[in-house]
């Protein structure tokens, strides 16, 4: 944040006693703590009133590439064919004893049809049809309830009726709702349960780490207070935002993780600096002002870096991906707002009481850690071994990225006992590997026969249904094409590509598998652009905050290196299956398709978070002394313990998601946890301080013309 009121300092000059913008802001919050508490209480009551409904309000659909061919097919099928689109609900009805035309199964079909009656969200209900949705042995039929609403509303609709449908199972008759809408319904439930379990487990672990880091129960409680405020506010904010535009439930899942991780990060940095400032000031307001003038600036710059990194994800034309980014950005915004208002007000009200209920060892604790000062001196004396050693490990871990494969998740991400998976596997047994992933072809009526012939002759297509005319009389026909491979098989992409190439020009190919392929292609296409934007913005923010091109470039490059290493580990675990037995999952042979785009933004944001904390502290000491060696050692002495404790919290929070049964949250937790671990240990506590030592004064050098262009920012109080 530009601080034009702070007097520019030359290295080695005495620190100014005039507080900057953030210092004066912090003092104002401390002096008006009752007003701040009152305003936050109103905000939390208002948003907290709707926050409990966050998981029931948000849906889990939106996994599509807007404007793609497959989305066009779904929209045409919804408009002209009674909703028989990829969002339609498919009810699998099976009996080992009876056939579809038996009274028992006919009664079950009638009862299933009645479940959808009177609900405007469902379109035409089509009973099982011979040669299309009835198995060759006549023991399995699929009833299709059309989608008369958008994909998010269809997921909610399935949430409401799937219980009634599964209850129709009796006396040897099995009933399972399947299809894309049912898949997201079952997955959302499994994912929600896993996330809540992980959160509940992570809170006591987090509190224990906080108590060890601060040595004071009161100080340890402040980060959790901040996090709770951010979580409640962001949950309520997402519910309200969902009234304007559909928000994926994944947005809240990610928001929960980041609110906890970053809220604790920021509070650690602020509270630690405040406790140190109390030693130098008798006035609580002055201590808060010094804290916000130094640590506060680093937190603001860190928050901006996170927001900028995630904003690049908004370029991807996929509603689910965009809203996940929005969820995290909303959580970070509320946490940042609480850090800049609620936290300084609380510190101003507490004053020395922030050290209340201290453990015995905490009374000897100082902001300048003797342990990390010694570590800083070791790095100063032996920079090359640590720089080369950490580089070698990071590069070795990053090399597997070359063979990384990505694809959209398969049915295996849903628990085995979920109705949608049971129905999926039953359909495969009775009708063929590709039956759960039927492709849809929409063509003009005049091209119906040509399209049907071309589709039937396409390698990998086992069967094509007769053209079905539009129910509203428009000039379209709909055909279903049965692939010969499982919907998650890599060969399906080749089949869809050849099918699209063989069909007449105006014929379109869609269906749930095609939507996944189109989304994956969009993610792949946008990935290089997103990486470029994040790197440029990250460098610019570091350049503005540190006023030094070389260290800004180094900070950006090493963050990229830790991100690559994290993806290398992800490839070894989730694609190759190493440690899969220990972690309790079956590898899919690829990383979930949204992982590279989203995890890159998240990992890079976290990496830059630590970069800002370390380099801002080092810059503060360089401004005071003008000595690059002192800046490197003092930077480590004053920030090392905070980075270590913050990383420990983040790793603990993220690794609790390894306990999740569904694979995506397990991937998310392990990849982010590994990224933080690698970044904190190998980058922030080894490589970056060693590079500061090797570059010396050149790290902080800036040309005169650049200093004139950049806003003046000082980290000294």
Legacy VTK file of the C-alpha trace (Angstrom):
# vtk DataFile Version 3.0
C-alpha trace
ASCII
DATASET POLYDATA
POINTS 717 float
0.000 0.000 0.000
1.526 3.348 -0.950
2.356 5.340 2.148
3.148 8.788 0.827
2.997 10.385 4.249
5.928 8.435 5.598
9.213 10.275 5.314
11.573 8.474 2.964
14.619 7.133 4.742
18.108 6.499 3.486
19.753 3.306 4.704
21.387 3.862 8.051
19.450 6.995 8.935
17.674 7.112 12.310
14.093 5.898 12.204
11.395 8.509 11.953
9.053 8.944 14.904
6.195 10.187 12.738
3.683 7.366 12.207
2.605 6.672 8.658
-0.891 6.138 7.328
-1.255 2.626 8.724
0.287 3.671 12.032
-2.208 6.478 12.459
-5.005 4.160 11.345
-4.013 1.547 13.924
-3.836 4.147 16.676
-7.301 5.375 15.675
-8.697 1.824 15.886
-7.075 1.343 19.296
-8.468 4.654 20.533
-11.998 3.866 19.330
-12.099 0.215 20.230
-15.685 0.298 21.514
-16.940 1.684 18.206
-14.945 -0.919 16.294
-16.314 -3.730 18.462
-19.854 -2.428 18.029
-19.568 -2.216 14.239
-18.052 -5.688 13.975
-20.734 -7.059 16.282
-23.423 -5.669 13.974
-21.644 -7.046 10.904
-21.268 -10.486 12.466
-24.869 -10.553 13.687
-26.126 -9.517 10.249
-23.976 -11.907 8.229
-23.977 -14.557 10.945
-27.762 -14.790 10.739
-27.536 -16.207 7.217
-24.150 -17.944 7.562
-25.539 -21.293 8.892
-27.413 -21.802 5.611
-24.241 -21.514 3.518
-23.937 -25.204 2.639
-27.634 -25.621 1.871
-27.775 -22.393 -0.144
-24.746 -23.013 -2.344
-24.729 -25.671 -5.060
-21.928 -27.707 -6.569
-22.514 -27.461 -10.282
-21.027 -24.964 -12.735
-18.217 -27.267 -13.911
-18.453 -26.225 -17.529
-16.672 -24.072 -20.103
-19.084 -21.252 -20.884
-19.725 -20.913 -24.605
-18.334 -24.359 -25.443
-19.977 -26.758 -27.895
-21.074 -29.124 -25.123
-22.792 -26.326 -23.176
-24.630 -25.327 -26.368
-25.877 -28.926 -26.682
-27.108 -28.934 -23.085
-28.971 -25.667 -23.621
-30.563 -26.895 -26.866
-31.560 -30.204 -25.237
-33.093 -28.314 -22.342
-35.066 -25.956 -24.589
-36.303 -28.326 -27.316
-36.179 -31.902 -25.968
-37.978 -31.730 -22.631
-34.820 -31.156 -20.643
-33.188 -34.421 -21.763
-29.741 -32.904 -21.304
-26.616 -33.752 -19.327
-28.304 -32.180 -16.285
-31.270 -34.593 -16.463
-31.767 -37.074 -13.627
-31.322 -40.710 -14.604
-32.992 -43.197 -12.266
-31.542 -46.709 -12.559
-34.068 -49.435 -11.699
-32.791 -53.002 -11.502
-33.909 -56.432 -10.362
-32.087 -59.753 -10.666
-35.441 -61.551 -10.563
-37.875 -59.399 -12.544
-37.695 -57.762 -15.967
-38.586 -54.179 -16.816
-42.043 -55.134 -18.159
-42.956 -57.054 -15.000
-45.642 -55.619 -12.678
-43.096 -55.172 -9.887
-40.725 -52.997 -11.916
-43.569 -51.209 -13.705
-44.961 -50.216 -10.307
-41.501 -48.977 -9.267
-41.218 -46.959 -12.493
-44.643 -45.418 -11.840
-43.673 -44.546 -8.260
-40.414 -42.980 -9.441
-42.316 -40.939 -12.034
-44.656 -39.707 -9.299
-41.691 -38.373 -7.296
-40.999 -35.839 -10.057
-44.650 -34.855 -10.575
-45.549 -31.265 -9.702
-41.947 -30.045 -9.452
-41.379 -27.433 -12.147
-37.633 -27.997 -12.037
-38.087 -31.356 -13.756
-39.096 -31.544 -17.413
-40.492 -34.475 -19.378
-40.202 -37.865 -17.659
-39.258 -40.603 -20.141
-39.720 -44.239 -19.020
-37.143 -46.894 -19.957
-37.152 -47.554 -23.712
-36.097 -50.713 -25.522
-32.852 -50.411 -27.441
-31.979 -47.171 -25.643
-32.380 -47.273 -21.867
-33.184 -50.926 -21.201
-30.386 -53.457 -20.778
-30.112 -56.403 -23.206
-31.247 -58.861 -20.501
-34.295 -56.648 -19.698
-33.447 -56.560 -15.964
-32.283 -52.934 -15.858
-34.019 -49.786 -17.047
-33.209 -46.103 -16.839
-35.953 -43.550 -16.280
-34.996 -40.025 -17.365
-36.422 -36.900 -15.696
-35.581 -33.872 -17.817
-33.866 -30.771 -16.452
-36.115 -27.733 -16.484
-33.781 -25.520 -14.442
-30.134 -24.474 -14.431
-27.443 -26.892 -13.283
-27.244 -25.448 -9.757
-31.000 -25.715 -9.210
-30.948 -29.259 -10.580
-28.377 -30.268 -7.954
-30.647 -28.813 -5.257
-33.627 -30.608 -6.787
-31.817 -33.947 -6.618
-30.869 -33.189 -3.003
-34.577 -33.024 -2.216
-35.826 -36.098 -4.111
-32.973 -38.615 -3.974
-34.097 -39.862 -0.558
-37.586 -40.666 -1.889
-36.089 -42.392 -4.915
-33.677 -44.614 -2.997
-36.483 -45.554 -0.576
-38.261 -47.195 -3.520
-35.693 -50.011 -3.285
-37.347 -53.124 -1.836
-37.699 -56.897 -2.189
-34.869 -57.365 -4.660
-35.535 -54.098 -6.526
-32.678 -51.553 -6.566
-33.262 -47.850 -7.322
-30.384 -45.371 -7.753
-30.533 -41.755 -8.983
-27.580 -41.100 -11.309
-26.406 -38.552 -13.863
-24.351 -35.372 -13.504
-26.818 -33.617 -11.163
-26.989 -36.659 -8.860
-23.207 -37.002 -8.989
-22.723 -33.445 -7.709
-25.418 -33.969 -5.086
-23.728 -37.046 -3.617
-20.250 -35.607 -3.970
-21.247 -32.338 -2.270
-22.543 -34.254 0.730
-19.405 -36.392 1.013
-17.210 -33.344 0.508
-19.125 -31.276 3.080
-18.862 -34.026 5.699
-15.129 -34.396 5.028
-14.477 -30.657 5.231
-16.358 -30.288 8.521
-14.498 -33.272 9.987
-11.161 -31.798 8.944
-12.028 -28.355 10.310
-13.100 -29.777 13.679
-9.856 -31.737 13.898
-7.697 -28.787 12.866
-8.980 -26.306 15.485
-7.501 -27.975 18.603
-4.241 -28.664 16.724
-4.110 -25.015 15.702
-4.773 -23.793 19.232
-1.998 -26.016 20.588
0.495 -24.606 18.067
-0.636 -21.062 18.877
-0.108 -21.593 22.599
3.372 -22.986 21.964
4.233 -20.119 19.613
2.970 -17.317 21.870
3.290 -18.915 25.271
0.143 -17.030 26.281
-3.450 -18.218 26.181
-4.749 -14.702 25.542
-2.319 -13.998 22.710
-2.971 -17.450 21.235
-6.712 -16.810 21.242
-6.485 -13.615 19.177
-5.683 -15.340 15.850
-8.633 -17.658 16.390
-10.880 -14.669 17.175
-9.767 -13.064 13.934
-10.331 -16.268 11.980
-13.818 -16.836 13.388
-14.800 -13.276 12.475
-13.473 -13.780 8.937
-15.193 -17.165 8.568
-18.599 -15.978 9.766
-18.467 -12.834 7.646
-17.342 -14.657 4.501
-19.963 -17.418 4.944
-22.734 -14.841 5.277
-21.281 -12.839 2.394
-21.315 -15.890 0.115
-24.961 -16.613 0.959
-25.909 -13.037 0.052
-23.742 -13.093 -3.085
-25.460 -16.326 -4.122
-28.698 -14.344 -4.411
-27.056 -12.316 -7.184
-25.116 -15.053 -9.006
-24.832 -18.818 -8.358
-21.879 -19.679 -6.105
-20.295 -23.123 -5.911
-20.251 -24.799 -2.506
-16.539 -25.313 -3.143
-16.161 -21.563 -2.671
-17.013 -21.980 1.003
-14.771 -25.022 1.353
-11.752 -23.083 0.130
-12.801 -19.986 2.061
-12.816 -22.019 5.288
-9.276 -23.211 4.658
-7.875 -19.834 3.722
-9.689 -17.873 6.415
-8.171 -20.186 9.021
-4.691 -20.293 7.496
-4.256 -16.626 6.545
-6.151 -15.288 9.560
-3.691 -17.045 11.840
-0.747 -15.984 9.647
-1.655 -12.310 9.811
-2.532 -12.334 13.491
0.740 -14.095 14.338
2.743 -11.386 12.605
0.744 -8.510 14.122
0.423 -9.846 17.675
4.102 -10.834 17.868
5.176 -7.378 16.747
2.757 -5.718 19.199
4.180 -7.658 22.136
7.639 -6.462 21.135
6.432 -2.856 20.713
5.011 -2.891 24.251
8.564 -3.180 25.562
9.411 0.188 23.984
6.196 2.134 24.616
4.188 2.909 27.717
1.279 4.003 25.520
-0.866 1.226 24.071
-1.808 3.466 21.128
1.856 4.101 20.298
2.582 0.368 20.447
-0.307 -0.318 18.068
0.893 2.475 15.759
4.396 0.994 15.572
2.950 -2.463 14.969
0.725 -1.345 12.104
3.472 0.835 10.605
5.752 -2.187 10.273
3.996 -5.559 10.440
0.724 -3.999 9.275
2.278 -2.937 5.973
3.612 -6.435 5.368
0.160 -7.899 6.046
-1.529 -5.468 3.645
0.989 -6.236 0.917
0.620 -9.956 1.558
-3.173 -9.700 1.349
-2.961 -7.741 -1.890
-0.618 -10.382 -3.326
-3.083 -13.149 -2.453
-5.996 -11.209 -3.964
-4.077 -10.392 -7.143
-2.959 -14.008 -7.590
-6.489 -15.330 -7.203
-8.031 -12.633 -9.397
-6.187 -14.142 -12.375
-8.309 -17.304 -11.952
-11.404 -15.230 -12.785
-10.290 -15.327 -16.428
-11.244 -19.016 -16.728
-14.743 -19.191 -18.305
-15.980 -21.773 -15.787
-18.504 -20.670 -13.120
-17.336 -23.193 -10.498
-13.681 -22.207 -10.867
-14.489 -18.490 -10.792
-16.685 -18.748 -7.713
-14.059 -20.779 -5.849
-11.676 -17.881 -6.431
-14.391 -15.436 -5.353
-14.940 -17.404 -2.141
-11.271 -17.253 -1.165
-10.989 -13.588 -2.157
-14.035 -12.761 -0.029
-12.563 -14.633 2.946
-9.177 -12.919 2.513
-10.901 -9.524 2.248
-12.811 -10.048 5.498
-9.735 -11.433 7.286
-7.699 -8.467 6.047
-10.429 -6.050 7.169
-10.500 -7.680 10.611
-6.694 -7.544 10.790
-6.712 -3.808 10.083
-9.642 -2.889 12.348
-10.729 -5.514 14.871
-7.231 -6.725 15.750
-5.636 -3.304 16.488
-8.758 -2.344 18.447
-8.466 -5.533 20.504
-4.743 -5.017 21.062
-5.378 -1.416 22.112
-7.995 -2.581 24.599
-5.805 -5.366 25.993
-2.441 -3.633 26.123
-0.073 -5.601 28.408
-2.926 -8.009 29.185
-2.175 -9.627 25.826
0.495 -11.539 27.752
-1.962 -12.757 30.384
-2.110 -16.448 31.265
1.460 -16.884 30.042
3.332 -20.135 30.311
6.585 -19.964 32.337
8.936 -20.017 29.344
7.023 -17.211 27.603
8.195 -14.609 30.121
11.686 -14.972 28.670
10.420 -14.909 25.100
11.548 -12.045 22.859
10.502 -10.938 19.395
14.133 -11.316 18.339
14.560 -15.066 18.541
18.068 -16.120 19.702
17.533 -19.495 18.000
16.729 -17.995 14.607
19.432 -15.360 15.067
21.949 -18.196 15.358
20.387 -19.835 12.306
20.674 -16.557 10.400
24.377 -16.371 11.288
24.927 -19.957 10.104
23.331 -19.064 6.771
25.469 -15.916 6.682
28.680 -17.859 7.236
27.850 -20.795 4.937
25.454 -19.481 2.267
26.620 -21.647 -0.653
25.988 -25.124 0.852
22.471 -24.172 1.962
21.633 -22.343 -1.275
22.855 -25.168 -3.498
21.432 -27.891 -1.247
17.935 -26.418 -1.106
18.034 -25.684 -4.846
19.022 -29.283 -5.588
16.145 -30.686 -3.508
13.583 -28.310 -5.030
14.715 -28.991 -8.600
14.705 -32.758 -7.981
11.143 -32.567 -6.655
10.062 -30.314 -9.535
11.371 -32.615 -12.314
8.357 -35.029 -12.180
6.129 -32.113 -13.271
7.277 -32.849 -16.821
5.136 -36.015 -16.835
2.098 -34.558 -15.069
-1.275 -35.548 -16.564
-4.556 -33.817 -15.796
-8.199 -34.764 -16.360
-11.559 -34.105 -14.795
-12.362 -36.354 -11.792
-13.768 -39.830 -12.381
-16.601 -41.530 -10.506
-13.989 -42.843 -8.042
-14.000 -39.478 -6.235
-17.457 -40.375 -4.893
-17.647 -42.797 -1.927
-18.396 -46.412 -2.886
-21.664 -46.453 -0.932
-23.024 -43.308 -2.621
-26.208 -44.069 -4.657
-24.819 -42.354 -7.764
-21.744 -44.588 -7.799
-23.767 -47.733 -7.204
-26.058 -46.801 -10.086
-23.097 -45.899 -12.292
-21.403 -49.252 -11.735
-24.678 -51.137 -12.238
-25.262 -49.419 -15.598
-21.735 -50.340 -16.695
-22.286 -53.987 -15.756
-25.593 -54.196 -17.600
-25.078 -51.919 -20.608
-21.361 -51.506 -21.246
-18.371 -49.464 -20.066
-19.435 -46.244 -21.775
-23.140 -46.383 -20.895
-22.941 -43.956 -17.924
-21.320 -41.377 -20.230
-23.630 -41.231 -23.231
-22.738 -38.506 -25.712
-25.475 -36.294 -27.130
-25.647 -35.089 -30.733
-27.907 -32.218 -31.746
-28.250 -31.608 -35.486
-30.605 -29.826 -37.905
-33.433 -32.113 -39.073
-32.151 -32.039 -42.635
-28.806 -33.482 -41.532
-30.256 -36.163 -39.234
-29.465 -39.185 -41.379
-26.039 -37.894 -42.400
-25.156 -37.216 -38.746
-26.441 -40.624 -37.606
-24.429 -42.455 -40.263
-21.245 -40.479 -39.528
-21.596 -41.070 -35.790
-22.194 -44.811 -36.200
-19.064 -45.110 -38.358
-16.838 -43.223 -35.886
-14.279 -45.528 -34.211
-15.053 -45.957 -30.523
-18.830 -45.421 -30.872
-20.717 -48.649 -30.126
-24.257 -47.542 -30.837
-26.276 -44.500 -31.948
-29.957 -44.114 -31.069
-32.485 -43.127 -33.768
-32.879 -39.333 -34.242
-35.499 -37.901 -31.870
-37.425 -34.855 -33.177
-37.721 -31.743 -31.032
-40.786 -31.732 -28.784
-41.594 -28.104 -29.633
-41.501 -28.644 -33.403
-38.249 -26.760 -34.027
-35.828 -27.921 -36.710
-33.575 -30.076 -34.507
-33.035 -33.753 -33.787
-31.308 -35.358 -30.798
-29.295 -38.580 -30.856
-27.467 -40.457 -28.133
-24.081 -42.015 -28.941
-22.693 -44.812 -26.763
-18.874 -44.713 -26.362
-17.032 -48.016 -26.069
-14.848 -46.778 -23.184
-15.378 -45.577 -19.620
-16.224 -41.850 -19.377
-12.935 -41.181 -17.542
-10.799 -43.092 -20.067
-8.246 -40.874 -21.816
-9.293 -42.451 -25.133
-12.678 -40.732 -24.878
-11.079 -37.398 -25.780
-9.859 -38.927 -29.061
-13.298 -40.411 -29.747
-15.089 -37.086 -29.169
-12.556 -35.269 -31.352
-13.027 -37.735 -34.217
-16.798 -37.641 -33.801
-16.885 -33.862 -34.035
-14.681 -33.987 -37.087
-16.880 -36.559 -38.823
-20.257 -34.900 -38.238
-21.814 -32.311 -40.549
-20.794 -28.710 -39.881
-23.944 -27.717 -37.981
-24.086 -30.823 -35.786
-22.934 -30.419 -32.176
-21.612 -32.988 -29.683
-22.309 -32.697 -25.970
-23.198 -34.758 -22.926
-21.545 -34.862 -19.503
-18.241 -36.433 -20.718
-17.946 -33.856 -23.517
-18.563 -31.063 -20.997
-15.682 -32.381 -18.900
-13.411 -32.525 -21.949
-14.338 -28.988 -23.024
-13.752 -27.673 -19.510
-10.381 -29.407 -19.342
-9.402 -27.857 -22.665
-10.389 -24.392 -21.427
-8.350 -24.893 -18.239
-5.340 -26.008 -20.287
-5.694 -23.052 -22.662
-5.899 -20.458 -19.894
-3.195 -21.937 -17.666
-0.162 -20.245 -19.339
-1.949 -16.878 -19.348
-2.860 -17.177 -15.656
0.689 -18.176 -14.710
2.087 -15.203 -16.639
-0.313 -12.715 -15.044
0.357 -14.019 -11.525
4.130 -13.866 -11.991
4.034 -10.327 -13.406
1.678 -9.023 -10.717
3.655 -10.786 -7.985
6.884 -9.205 -9.187
5.297 -5.746 -9.486
3.863 -5.901 -5.964
7.219 -6.981 -4.527
8.960 -4.261 -6.518
6.574 -1.601 -5.222
6.862 -2.773 -1.622
10.614 -3.454 -1.504
11.773 -0.774 -3.980
14.517 -3.160 -5.158
14.370 -4.942 -8.540
16.830 -7.763 -7.814
15.273 -9.021 -4.586
11.775 -8.617 -6.070
12.843 -10.832 -8.980
14.503 -13.352 -6.653
11.416 -13.471 -4.438
9.186 -14.161 -7.440
11.446 -16.838 -8.959
11.926 -18.804 -5.732
8.157 -18.754 -5.147
7.725 -20.233 -8.625
10.316 -22.894 -7.784
8.519 -23.994 -4.611
5.240 -24.153 -6.566
6.830 -26.414 -9.214
8.243 -28.674 -6.489
4.790 -28.989 -4.882
3.300 -30.078 -8.221
6.144 -32.555 -8.662
5.247 -34.153 -5.335
1.557 -34.087 -6.355
2.429 -36.038 -9.512
4.326 -38.678 -7.523
1.485 -39.126 -5.018
-1.762 -38.702 -6.952
-0.756 -39.744 -10.468
1.861 -42.417 -9.768
0.223 -43.613 -6.537
3.188 -43.385 -4.151
1.905 -43.361 -0.520
-1.648 -44.076 -1.788
-1.947 -47.010 0.625
-0.876 -44.899 3.576
-3.156 -42.017 2.591
-6.084 -44.317 1.813
-7.012 -43.636 -1.811
-6.944 -45.276 -5.223
-4.928 -43.200 -7.721
-6.781 -42.074 -10.850
-3.603 -41.917 -12.927
-3.862 -38.145 -13.221
-4.313 -34.972 -11.187
-7.782 -33.426 -11.114
-8.045 -31.054 -14.066
-8.717 -27.878 -12.147
-5.659 -28.480 -9.952
-2.920 -26.749 -11.992
-4.856 -23.495 -12.480
-6.274 -23.253 -9.004
-3.471 -24.751 -6.953
-0.884 -22.670 -8.788
-2.698 -19.478 -7.796
-3.161 -20.654 -4.197
0.372 -22.003 -3.705
1.981 -18.967 -5.279
-0.158 -16.695 -3.112
0.912 -18.536 0.060
4.561 -18.544 -1.040
4.467 -14.803 -1.658
2.815 -14.397 1.741
5.944 -15.731 3.456
8.188 -13.868 1.026
6.637 -10.567 2.030
6.951 -11.342 5.752
10.642 -12.251 5.496
11.748 -9.562 3.058
9.695 -6.787 4.687
11.381 -7.561 8.006
14.823 -7.635 6.374
14.056 -4.375 4.525
13.048 -2.733 7.800
16.449 -3.538 9.314
18.285 -2.492 6.162
16.536 0.879 6.279
17.675 1.328 9.870
21.286 0.227 9.492
22.212 0.338 5.807
24.031 -2.958 6.422
22.972 -5.837 4.141
24.555 -8.483 6.409
22.729 -7.132 9.429
19.474 -7.044 7.447
19.822 -10.706 6.527
20.585 -11.871 10.086
18.099 -9.562 11.816
15.436 -10.357 9.233
15.752 -14.032 10.117
15.977 -13.342 13.861
12.759 -11.295 13.862
10.665 -13.240 11.324
11.995 -16.801 11.497
9.916 -17.929 14.464
6.782 -16.318 13.013
7.285 -17.981 9.631
7.983 -21.309 11.336
4.885 -21.083 13.556
2.654 -19.834 10.723
3.869 -22.627 8.456
3.270 -25.186 11.210
-0.322 -23.963 11.531
-0.896 -24.009 7.769
0.612 -27.476 7.373
-1.523 -28.762 10.255
-4.676 -27.187 8.811
-4.050 -28.439 5.293
-2.884 -31.926 6.264
-6.064 -32.534 8.270
-7.809 -32.654 4.886
-5.731 -35.746 4.100
-8.220 -37.499 6.402
-11.024 -36.796 3.924
-12.427 -39.806 2.080
-13.293 -37.976 -1.186
-10.194 -37.552 -3.315
-10.457 -33.830 -4.295
-10.293 -32.439 -0.711
-7.545 -34.975 0.031
-5.619 -33.691 -3.008
-6.215 -30.127 -1.961
-5.016 -30.610 1.599
-1.937 -32.673 0.798
-0.760 -30.535 -2.131
-1.186 -27.277 -0.223
0.375 -28.777 2.919
3.404 -30.041 0.991
3.714 -26.670 -0.740
3.776 -24.780 2.567
6.231 -27.249 4.086
8.637 -26.996 1.149
8.281 -23.247 0.905
8.808 -22.513 4.590
11.686 -24.914 5.198
13.615 -24.848 1.935
12.817 -21.364 0.611
12.096 -18.929 3.463
14.359 -20.483 6.092
17.211 -21.499 3.758
17.376 -20.428 0.129
16.060 -16.861 0.304
18.173 -15.796 3.335
21.220 -17.424 1.691
20.548 -15.463 -1.508
20.231 -12.273 0.542
23.683 -12.980 1.924
25.176 -13.740 -1.511
23.696 -10.671 -3.222
24.549 -8.308 -0.337
23.809 -4.625 -0.959
22.886 -5.375 -4.579
19.704 -7.020 -3.265
18.470 -3.648 -2.002
19.862 -1.456 -4.795
17.425 0.543 -6.887
18.170 2.971 -9.737
17.358 6.611 -9.093
14.774 6.806 -11.878
12.896 3.825 -10.426
12.800 5.368 -6.941
11.278 8.484 -8.458
8.592 6.440 -10.243
7.628 4.151 -7.353
5.600 5.355 -4.358
7.687 5.754 -1.217
7.174 2.886 1.221
9.188 2.492 4.412
9.009 -0.465 6.786
10.765 1.382 9.606
8.628 3.107 12.193
LINES 1 718
717 0 1 2 3 4 5 6 7 8 9 10 11 12 13 14 15 16 17 18 19 20 21 22 23 24 25 26 27 28 29 30 31 32 33 34 35 36 37 38 39 40 41 42 43 44 45 46 47 48 49 50 51 52 53 54 55 56 57 58 59 60 61 62 63 64 65 66 67 68 69 70 71 72 73 74 75 76 77 78 79 80 81 82 83 84 85 86 87 88 89 90 91 92 93 94 95 96 97 98 99 100 101 102 103 104 105 106 107 108 109 110 111 112 113 114 115 116 117 118 119 120 121 122 123 124 125 126 127 128 129 130 131 132 133 134 135 136 137 138 139 140 141 142 143 144 145 146 147 148 149 150 151 152 153 154 155 156 157 158 159 160 161 162 163 164 165 166 167 168 169 170 171 172 173 174 175 176 177 178 179 180 181 182 183 184 185 186 187 188 189 190 191 192 193 194 195 196 197 198 199 200 201 202 203 204 205 206 207 208 209 210 211 212 213 214 215 216 217 218 219 220 221 222 223 224 225 226 227 228 229 230 231 232 233 234 235 236 237 238 239 240 241 242 243 244 245 246 247 248 249 250 251 252 253 254 255 256 257 258 259 260 261 262 263 264 265 266 267 268 269 270 271 272 273 274 275 276 277 278 279 280 281 282 283 284 285 286 287 288 289 290 291 292 293 294 295 296 297 298 299 300 301 302 303 304 305 306 307 308 309 310 311 312 313 314 315 316 317 318 319 320 321 322 323 324 325 326 327 328 329 330 331 332 333 334 335 336 337 338 339 340 341 342 343 344 345 346 347 348 349 350 351 352 353 354 355 356 357 358 359 360 361 362 363 364 365 366 367 368 369 370 371 372 373 374 375 376 377 378 379 380 381 382 383 384 385 386 387 388 389 390 391 392 393 394 395 396 397 398 399 400 401 402 403 404 405 406 407 408 409 410 411 412 413 414 415 416 417 418 419 420 421 422 423 424 425 426 427 428 429 430 431 432 433 434 435 436 437 438 439 440 441 442 443 444 445 446 447 448 449 450 451 452 453 454 455 456 457 458 459 460 461 462 463 464 465 466 467 468 469 470 471 472 473 474 475 476 477 478 479 480 481 482 483 484 485 486 487 488 489 490 491 492 493 494 495 496 497 498 499 500 501 502 503 504 505 506 507 508 509 510 511 512 513 514 515 516 517 518 519 520 521 522 523 524 525 526 527 528 529 530 531 532 533 534 535 536 537 538 539 540 541 542 543 544 545 546 547 548 549 550 551 552 553 554 555 556 557 558 559 560 561 562 563 564 565 566 567 568 569 570 571 572 573 574 575 576 577 578 579 580 581 582 583 584 585 586 587 588 589 590 591 592 593 594 595 596 597 598 599 600 601 602 603 604 605 606 607 608 609 610 611 612 613 614 615 616 617 618 619 620 621 622 623 624 625 626 627 628 629 630 631 632 633 634 635 636 637 638 639 640 641 642 643 644 645 646 647 648 649 650 651 652 653 654 655 656 657 658 659 660 661 662 663 664 665 666 667 668 669 670 671 672 673 674 675 676 677 678 679 680 681 682 683 684 685 686 687 688 689 690 691 692 693 694 695 696 697 698 699 700 701 702 703 704 705 706 707 708 709 710 711 712 713 714 715 716
